[in-house]
Amino acid sequence: MTPLTDQSRRAFLKRSATLGLAGSAGPFVMNLAAIGEAAAATSADYKALVCVFLYGGNDYANTLPPYDQASYNLYQTARANLAHGRDTLAATLLDPATALPGGRQYALAPTLAPLLPIWSAGRMAVVLNVGTLIQPTTKAQYQANSVRLPPKLFSHNDQQSFWQASNPEGATSGWGGRIGDLLQSGNGASTLTCINASGNAVFMTGRTAIQYSVGTTGPIALLNNGASLFGSTTAAQTLRALMTGSSANLFASEHATISKRALDTYAQVNGALAGAPAANFPLFPTSNLADQLKIVARLISVSQELGARRQVFFVSIGGWDLHDNLVAQHPGLLGTVAAAVKGFYDTTVALGVADRVTTFTASDFGRTLASNDDGSDHGWGSMHFVLGGAVQGRRFYGAPPAIGNNTPDDVGQGRLLPSISVDQYAATLASWFGVSAGQMATVLPNIGNYNPSSWNLGFLG
């Protein structure tokens, strides 16, 4: 880890103190740029992966609706009461650097419009028809049950877990955490390799890497970081000593180790974040997801202070299980994601680290193309977005699936049979992050079922 130079450290601290005192007195964007100048000057080899998980199963068809007339007609026929009007999609039509075969075209849902400038700048890619698989699977193999399939398909808990861990509910480690296992030794504080801003997720747990949870305002304090207990400083100090003191009892010793680590990490992170006040990150809208991404941005801005070179982050938003009221609720959810992700991306640009931060979406599964009246039901494959300065963007990756029911690409009611596995999606991210081909099976136990030439989908440079 290359330490901060004395000059850059003094400059960072000086600016941070000035920003803390000035607060709203100076232009917010100038404040952010000042923090960014220090970050860019000192982060020689930093990378971050940021997973945005959409809990509940996102409706792929209204997220990335088809636009070319022939495809749109099939889409509109399959879900007449749910489909976007074609005229409403003209403003968000995607113009890829390489046209899709057969004249196929897609548009972003109208409320995803904030992401369009990132796409146009070549820093956002669309990955088509991604989903949980154990091995390459054709429709004939699926129907004959002649290949291994993810257990309990279409089940929320199991498919969330399979997406995050390559195993159904009950998994003890996820591929984000297993990436952390391999790279945490390069960090000054290994505890800060895998950071969850939304609670707890198996994705972030490694075999050795620890999932560290933060709140939207900063680290979560043990004992509320109180200096006194029932009005007594002595009582508080005594309790802390009991919690962190050595013991011959293995259980008590492990408890003490965890307690001390929590107290020490809190002090370290809280101290570093004092140099990156939340008020100086102005590009975020108001939403819980935006708040989660803001704390991620703040942590990235002080990564050098924390001695971090590789970090995996997890944020999430629920509400996507729209069996009902899809037309009323789905656009708002997409709008929340678009605004929050746009704010986060713009912040990484302002910090000078956009090429070192890759953000990607994930969800339990896609949903049926067919309408169930005013919603859609559990599906399988879905469309996902990858954003960041290292993304080979303004491109589609994967083959556009046929649209309709009982096509070669669906297993009923427009449930897409994935043509790209989560393993391939994850391997592309992991490879950019620094995981070697020889280590990939440690992170993704099913990747060996795929030809190595297909492990990297090419959406990261």
N, C-alpha and C positions, 0 to 999 in steps of 0.2 A: 504494500500500500504506500503510495507516494504521499508523504505528509504535506499539509499546507505549508507554504513558505511563510517566514515571519512577516514579510511585507503583505502578502495576500491575506493572512490571518488578521493583521492589524487593520487592513482596509475593510475586510468583512465586518469585524467587530465595530469599527468606527461607523460604517454605514448602518449596521443593525441598530446601534445605539441611537443614531440620528433619526432613523425611521421610527423607532419606538417612541422618541420624544416628539417627533413631528406629527405622527399619526395622520390625521386628516388634513394637516396643514399643507402637505405637499401632494402633488398629483400621484394617485395610487399607482398608475402604470410606471411612473418613474421610480417609485419605491420598489416595485417588483423587478424592474430592469436592473436596479442597483444590486439586489440580491442575486439576480441572474448572472451579472458580470463576475461576481466573486465565485459563484458555483462553476461557471464555465472555465474560469481561469485555473481551477484546481482539480477538476475531475478528469483525470487522464484516461481512466479505463472503467467507467461506470456503466452498468446496464440495469434496466428494470423491466419486468413483465408485470402488467396490470390486467387482471381478469375481472371483467364486468359480468357477473352472473345474473341472468334473468330467471328468477325462480317461478315455476309454474308452467313453463313450456310456452315459448313465444310462437305466435301465429306467423309462419313464414310467408304465407301468400299475401297478407296485407302489409308486411314489412318491406318486401321486395316484389311488388306486383309486376307482372309482365306488361310490356307496353306495345310491342309490335302488334299490328291489328289481329293477325291470326291467333297469336297466343292470348291476347287480351280477350278475344271472343270466347275462347275455351275457359279462361279464368272467370269471366263474367257469367257464363252459363253454369259453371259449377257452384257458384255462390252469389246468385243474383242479388240477394238481400244484404250481402256483406261487402261486395266488391267496391273498390274505389271507382269513381267515375273517371273515364279515361282522360277527360279534359282537365281534371284536377291534378293529373300526373305529369302534364307537359313540362311544368316548371322544374321538376326534379328528375327528368329523364337523364339517365347516366350515359355518358359518351365515352366509352372505353378507348384506350389507346389502340387496342386491337379488337376489331369487331367480332362479335360472337358468330358462330356458324349459323347458316340458315336464316340470316336476318333477325335473329332473336334480339330482343331489347328488354331491359328492365328499367324501372324507375324506383326511386326511394319513395316510401310513404310520404305524403305531404308534410307531416310534422317532423320528419327527419331532415328537412331542408337545411338546418344549421350545419349538417355534415357535408353538404354539397361543396363548399369551398375547399375542404380538406381533400375530397375526392378529386376535384379539378386541379388541385396543386400536385397531384400524384402521390399523396401521402395516406391514402385510404384504399384498401382492397376489399373486394367481396369474395368470399369463399362459398361456393355453391354446394348445397346438399351434403352437409356434414352431419354425422351422427355416430352413435355407439355401435361398434362392431367388434368382433373378436378376430375375424379374418375376412378377406374379400368374399362377398356374398352376392350371388345373382338371385333374381326372383325365382327361378326354377329351383335353386337350392333351398331358398327360404320356404317355398311351398312344400318341398319334399322333406324338409327338416333334416337335410343331409349335411349340414355344416353346423358348427357350434355358433350359437346366438347369445347375445347378452341376456341373462336371465331376467324374467319379469319385465319384458318389454312393455312400454306404455304405462308403467307404474312410476309415479313421481319420485318417491324416495329412492327406489332402486336405480332409476335412470339418472337422477341427480348424482348419486354416488358413483355410478359407472362412468359418467362424464368426468367426474373429478378424480376418480381413483382407479379406474379400470376394473373395479369390482363392485358388486351390489352392496346394498345397505349392510353395515357392519364392518366395512373396510377400515383398516387402521392407519393407512397412509394414502396420500394423494400424489398426483404427478407434480404438482407445484412444490410440495414438500420434498419429494424425492429429487427434484432438481436442486433444491436447497441443500440436501444431503451432500451432493457432489461439489458444491461451490461455496459452502459456508466457511470453509477454512481460509478463504481469501478475504474474509471480512474481519475487521477489528473486533467486532462484537457479533459472534455467530447467532446470538439470540435475535438479532435484528435482520436476519436473512428473509424470513417469511412473516409478513405482517398482514394481519386481517383487520380491516376497518369496519367490518359488519357483523362481528360476533364470533362465530365458530364455523369452520367448514373443513371437511376431511381433505379437500384439495390442498390445504396449507400445512398439513401434518406430514412430516417426513419420518423415516425410520430412526433418524437421529436428530434431524432439524426440528426445532421447537416452533410452534405457531404462537406468535406474539400478537395479542389483541390490543388495539388502540380504540379510543372513542373519537368522535368527530372533532373534539377540541384538543385532543392530545392523549398521552398515555393514561392508562387507568391506574389510579393510585391505590396501593394496598393500605387498608385501614384509613382510607380517605386522606392519606398523607398527614394525618393529624399529629400535632406536637404534644397534645395532651389526651388523656383518657379519663373520662368522668371528671374533668377539671384538673387532673393531676399529670404533670410532666413526668414525674417519677414512675407512675403507673404505665404510661405510654412507653417509656424507655425500657422498663422491665419486661413488658410484653414483647417488644421487639427483640430484646436479648434472648428471651425464651424461644421465640420463633426462629431465630437465626443461629442459636448456639449449637455447638457440636454435641453429638449424642452417640452412645454405643448402640442404641436401638436403630436398626436399619430404617424403619418407617420414619422415626423422628429425625434421623439424619437427612433423609431425602426431603422431608418437609422443610427442614431448615435450609437446605440447598436451594430449593425452589423459592422460598420466602426471601432469602437474601438476594437471589437473582432478580426477583420482582422489584425489590426496593432499590437495588443498584441501577437496574435498567430504567426504572422510572426517573431517577435523578439524572441519569445520563441523557435520556431523550427529552425530558422536560427542560433541562438546561440548554440543549441544542436548539430546541424549538423557540426558546426565548429570542433567538436571533432571527426568527422568521415569523413575526406576528401574523395571526390570521387576517388582521385588517389590511395587511399589505399584499393580499392575494385577491384582487378585485374582479377577476374575470369569470367568477362562478355565479350562476343563478341561485335562487333559493329553493332547495329541495334537499331531502336527506341524502340522496345519491350524490348530489353536488358537494354536500358537506363531507361525505366519505372521500371523494376524490380530492377535495381541498386538503384534507389532512395528509393524503398520499403525496400531493404536490409539495406540501410543507416539509414532509420527511425527506423527499428527494432533494429538496433545496439545501438540506443540512446533512446530506449523506456523507460528505467529506468530514464534517465534524464528528460523525458517528463511526467513521472508519469503514464505511460500507462500499463495496465494489459491485456486488450482485445482490439484488433484492427482488423478491416476488411479492406482489400485493394482491389483495382480494377485496372487492367491493360487490355489493349486490342490491337488487331491487326486486320486490315481490309483486304479486298481483296479476300474473300473466296467465292464470288458469281460467281462461274466459270461455267457459261453456255457454255463458249468457252475456248479453250486453257488450259484445265485442265492438260493435260500431261506436258505441258510446264511450267505452273505456280505453280501448287499444290505442287510439291516436294520442291521447294524453300521456299514456305510459311511454310511447315512443318519443314524444316531445320532451319528456323529462330526461330520458336517456340522451337524446341528441344535444340538449342544452348543456347538460352536465359534462358530457364527453368533449364537446366543443370547448367549453371553458377549461377543461383539463389540458387538452391538446394545446390551446393557445398559451396556457401558462408554461408548458414545457418549452414552447418556442421562446417565450419571454425570458425563461431561465437559461436558455442556451443549451438545453439537453434533449431537444426533441428527437435527435437521431439516436439517443441512448435509451429511449422509453418507448415500449411497444404495448399498446392497449388492444385487447381483443375481447369479443363477446362470447358467451356460452349460455346454454339453457338446458333444461331437462331433456327436451325433445322439441320437434316442430309439432304442428297440429294438422288435422285433416283439412284438405282443400274443400271437401264437401261441407256445406252448412248443416248444422243440426237444428236450425231455425234462426236464432239470433246469436249464435256462437259457433265455435269449432271444438272438436274433441281431440283427445290425445293422439299424437302422431309419432314420427320417428326422425327422419332427416330434416334439416333446417338450413337457413342461410345465415352466415355470420360475417362480421366486419372486423377488420384489423386496421389499426391506425398508428401512425408514428413516423418520425423522420427517416427511419431505415426501411419503411415499407415500400415495396415496388408496386406503387398504387396506380389508380385509374385503370385497373384491370380486374377481370373476373378470373377466378381460379376454379377449375373443375368444369364439368359439363352441365349445361342447362338441362334440367330434367323435363321429360315430357309432361304436359299439363293435362289433367283429367283423372278419371277413375278407371282402374284396370288397365293402365298403361304399363309398359315394361319397367317403369321406374317407381311404381307404387304398389303397395300391398293391400290396398282397399281404401276407398273413400278419399283417395288422394294423399294417403300417408306415404311419404317418400321413403323408399329404400335407399339408405345412404350410399353415395358413390365415393365419398371421402370419409375415412374413419377419423374419430377423435384422435387416435394414435398418430395419424399422419399430420393432422393439424397441430398437435402438440409437439411432434418431433421437429417440425419446421421452426416453431418458437424456441424449443430447447436448443436446437443447433445454433441458431443466432446467439443465444444466451451464453453458449460456451460448452455445451454438452457434446462430447465426441460421439462418433458413430459407434465406437466400441462400448461406450457407456449407456447407449440409448435404451437397451433392454432392461437396464436397472431402473430407469425412469418409467418405461412403458413396456410392461411384460408381454404384450401381444404384438409389438412392432415386428418381431421376427417372422410373423405370418405374412408380411408384405415384402415385396421385392425392395431391396435397399435403394434402388433407383427412384422409388416412389415415396421415400420417407420425407424428402424435402419438397414441398409444393412450390417453392420458389417465390413466395410473397415477401420474403425479407432478404435484403441485400447483405 
